[in-house]
Amino acid sequence: MTDISEADISAIIEMALSDHTAFADIEREYGLKDKEVKALMRSNLKTSSYRTWRKRVRTFGDRRAHYK
């Protein structure tokens, strides 16, 4: 991961926590692949918050696939 300002980290976390923002949107804006976003989230959230977020992202992704 490149050097990212605190303001950008905050914005990325906010985008990642939003159910309306895809990893592709974050990659377009900040150049971070989904694995890098997950690593950033893991290092900036409490463990329980990270696990809850990952579960929600996976569940939402699985549901979204059925609607396509």
N, CA and C of each residue as an Amber inpcrd file, in Angstrom:
protein
   204
   0.8430000  -1.1750000   0.0000000   0.0000000   0.0000000   0.0000000
   0.8890000   1.2400000   0.0000000   0.4600000   2.2330000  -0.7000000
   1.2210000   3.4700000  -0.7730000   0.9500000   4.3180000   0.4720000
   1.6860000   5.4180000   0.5890000   1.4320000   6.3440000   1.6960000
   0.0930000   7.0230000   1.4660000  -0.7940000   6.8690000   2.4280000
  -2.1370000   7.4260000   2.3270000  -2.3260000   8.3700000   3.5060000
  -2.8480000   9.5580000   3.2450000  -3.0680000  10.5260000   4.3180000
  -4.1660000  10.0300000   5.2610000  -4.1620000  10.5840000   6.4590000
  -5.2010000  10.2340000   7.4420000  -6.5930000  10.5760000   6.9090000
  -6.6950000  11.6860000   6.1990000  -7.9830000  12.0930000   5.6260000
  -8.4580000  11.0720000   4.5880000  -7.5270000  10.5820000   3.7520000
  -7.8940000   9.5730000   2.7510000  -8.2670000   8.2540000   3.4210000
  -7.5320000   7.8740000   4.4640000  -7.8630000   6.6400000   5.1900000
  -9.2730000   6.7470000   5.7500000  -9.5850000   7.8750000   6.3440000
 -10.9200000   8.0980000   6.8870000 -11.9850000   8.0050000   5.7940000
 -11.7140000   8.6220000   4.6380000 -12.6710000   8.5880000   3.5210000
 -12.8450000   7.1720000   2.9810000 -11.7540000   6.4260000   2.8830000
 -11.8160000   5.0510000   2.3940000 -12.6230000   4.1870000   3.3550000
 -12.3820000   4.3460000   4.6420000 -13.1370000   3.5800000   5.6440000
 -14.6190000   3.9090000   5.5450000 -14.9270000   5.1830000   5.4160000
 -16.3280000   5.5960000   5.2870000 -16.9630000   4.9760000   4.0450000
 -16.2460000   4.9920000   2.9300000 -16.7650000   4.3940000   1.6920000
 -16.9490000   2.8850000   1.8630000 -15.9700000   2.2280000   2.4720000
 -16.0310000   0.7760000   2.6350000 -17.1720000   0.3730000   3.5640000
 -17.4470000   1.1830000   4.5670000 -18.5380000   0.8710000   5.4950000
 -19.9100000   1.0980000   4.8710000 -19.9590000   1.8910000   3.8180000
 -21.2300000   2.1670000   3.1520000 -21.6620000   0.9600000   2.3190000
 -22.9190000   0.6010000   2.4280000 -23.4490000  -0.5060000   1.6300000
 -23.6460000  -0.1030000   0.1700000 -23.4850000   1.1820000  -0.1170000
 -23.7410000   1.6820000  -1.4670000 -22.4750000   1.8920000  -2.2880000
 -21.3230000   1.5590000  -1.7220000 -20.0540000   1.7640000  -2.4090000
 -19.3820000   0.4170000  -2.6660000 -19.0760000   0.1420000  -3.9160000
 -18.4060000  -1.1080000  -4.2880000 -16.8930000  -0.9470000  -4.1700000
 -16.1800000  -2.0660000  -4.0330000 -14.7240000  -2.0330000  -4.0110000
 -14.1900000  -1.3780000  -5.2870000 -14.8680000  -1.5840000  -6.3930000
 -14.4350000  -0.9950000  -7.6680000 -14.4430000   0.5300000  -7.6030000
 -15.4050000   1.1050000  -6.8780000 -15.4670000   2.5600000  -6.7250000
 -14.2610000   3.0710000  -5.9310000 -13.8990000   2.3420000  -4.8860000
 -12.7440000   2.7210000  -4.0740000 -11.4670000   2.5900000  -4.9000000
 -11.3750000   1.5340000  -5.6900000 -10.1920000   1.3460000  -6.5340000
 -10.0660000   2.4790000  -7.5540000 -11.1830000   2.8690000  -8.1520000
 -11.1670000   3.9580000  -9.1280000 -10.6900000   5.2720000  -8.4960000
 -11.1740000   5.5370000  -7.3010000 -10.8610000   6.8160000  -6.6680000
  -9.4920000   6.8400000  -5.9800000  -9.1040000   5.7060000  -5.3560000
  -7.8730000   5.6960000  -4.5550000  -6.8070000   4.7210000  -5.0510000
  -7.1510000   3.8910000  -6.0290000  -6.1780000   2.9540000  -6.5740000
  -5.9000000   1.7490000  -5.7010000  -6.7810000   1.4630000  -4.7440000
  -6.5970000   0.3180000  -3.8490000  -7.4600000  -0.8580000  -4.2960000
  -6.8520000  -2.0030000  -4.4470000  -7.5930000  -3.2220000  -4.7750000
  -8.3420000  -3.6930000  -3.5270000  -9.3090000  -4.6120000  -3.7080000
 -10.1180000  -5.0470000  -2.5700000  -9.2680000  -5.6280000  -1.4370000
  -8.2080000  -6.3610000  -1.7620000  -7.3460000  -6.9200000  -0.7160000
  -6.6810000  -5.8120000   0.0990000  -6.3120000  -4.7310000  -0.5700000
  -5.6790000  -3.6030000   0.1190000  -6.6820000  -2.8650000   1.0060000
  -7.9230000  -2.7550000   0.5340000  -8.9700000  -2.1270000   1.3340000
  -9.2300000  -2.9750000   2.5820000  -9.2970000  -4.2860000   2.4050000
  -9.5150000  -5.1760000   3.5530000  -8.3750000  -5.0500000   4.5580000
  -7.1340000  -4.9690000   4.0800000  -5.9810000  -4.8170000   4.9710000
  -6.0540000  -3.4810000   5.7080000  -6.4290000  -2.4180000   5.0020000
  -6.5710000  -1.1120000   5.6290000  -7.6520000  -1.1490000   6.7030000
  -8.7640000  -1.7740000   6.3900000  -9.8610000  -1.8900000   7.3550000
  -9.4140000  -2.7150000   8.5630000  -8.7300000  -3.8100000   8.3200000
  -8.2630000  -4.6830000   9.4030000  -7.3430000  -3.9140000  10.3560000
  -6.4910000  -3.0570000   9.7990000  -5.5260000  -2.3500000  10.6390000
  -6.1070000  -1.1010000  11.3060000  -7.2820000  -0.6550000  10.8800000
  -7.8560000   0.5740000  11.4340000  -9.1490000   0.3740000  12.2190000
  -9.7140000  -0.8250000  12.1670000 -10.9290000  -1.1060000  12.9360000
 -10.5960000  -2.0740000  14.0650000 -11.4340000  -2.0610000  15.0970000
 -11.2960000  -3.0860000  16.1300000 -11.5980000  -4.4350000  15.4780000
 -11.0300000  -5.4920000  16.0160000 -11.1940000  -6.8310000  15.4430000
 -12.6640000  -7.1900000  15.2730000 -13.4660000  -6.9500000  16.2930000
 -14.8880000  -7.3040000  16.1990000 -15.6020000  -6.4710000  15.1370000
 -15.2300000  -5.1990000  15.0140000 -15.8380000  -4.3440000  13.9920000
 -15.4470000  -4.8150000  12.5940000 -14.1820000  -5.2100000  12.4350000
 -13.7230000  -5.7200000  11.1430000 -14.4900000  -6.9860000  10.7680000
 -14.6260000  -7.9120000  11.7000000 -15.3510000  -9.1710000  11.4170000
 -16.8060000  -8.9020000  11.0540000 -17.4370000  -7.9900000  11.7780000
 -18.8330000  -7.6360000  11.4880000 -18.9510000  -7.0290000  10.0950000
 -18.0270000  -6.1420000   9.7540000 -18.0260000  -5.5250000   8.4270000
 -17.8510000  -6.5680000   7.3320000 -16.8770000  -7.4830000   7.4980000
 -16.6240000  -8.5170000   6.4860000 -17.8560000  -9.4070000   6.3120000
 -18.4950000  -9.7700000   7.4050000 -19.6870000 -10.6100000   7.3180000
 -20.7850000  -9.8830000   6.5410000 -20.9700000  -8.5920000   6.8440000
 -21.9930000  -7.8110000   6.1480000 -21.6750000  -7.6790000   4.6660000
 -20.4030000  -7.4370000   4.3330000 -19.9920000  -7.3050000   2.9310000
 -20.2320000  -8.6110000   2.1780000 -19.8620000  -9.7280000   2.7960000
 -20.0710000 -11.0330000   2.1380000 -21.5540000 -11.3180000   1.9490000
 -22.3490000 -11.0660000   2.9810000 -23.7900000 -11.3130000   2.8970000
 -24.4210000 -10.4430000   1.8230000 -24.0630000  -9.1650000   1.8070000
 -24.6040000  -8.2430000   0.8100000 -24.1930000  -8.6780000  -0.5970000
 -22.9450000  -9.0800000  -0.7480000 -22.4510000  -9.5460000  -2.0540000
 -23.1870000 -10.7850000  -2.5290000 -23.4580000 -11.6950000  -1.6090000
 -24.1950000 -12.9130000  -1.9710000 -25.6230000 -12.5820000  -2.3770000
 -26.2700000 -11.6750000  -1.6370000 -27.6430000 -11.2700000  -1.9730000
 -27.6870000 -10.5530000  -3.3050000 -26.7120000  -9.6880000  -3.5310000
 -26.6650000  -8.8980000  -4.7660000 -26.5750000  -9.8160000  -5.9880000
 -25.8250000 -10.8990000  -5.8850000 -25.6700000 -11.8320000  -7.0060000
 -27.0140000 -12.4030000  -7.4440000 -27.9250000 -12.5800000  -6.4810000
 -29.2320000 -13.1550000  -6.8140000 -30.1390000 -12.1760000  -7.5280000
 -29.8640000 -10.8880000  -7.3690000 -30.7120000  -9.8830000  -7.9910000
 -30.3000000  -9.5520000  -9.4100000 -29.1270000  -9.9910000  -9.8330000
 -28.6520000  -9.6740000 -11.1740000 -29.3050000 -10.5300000 -12.2210000
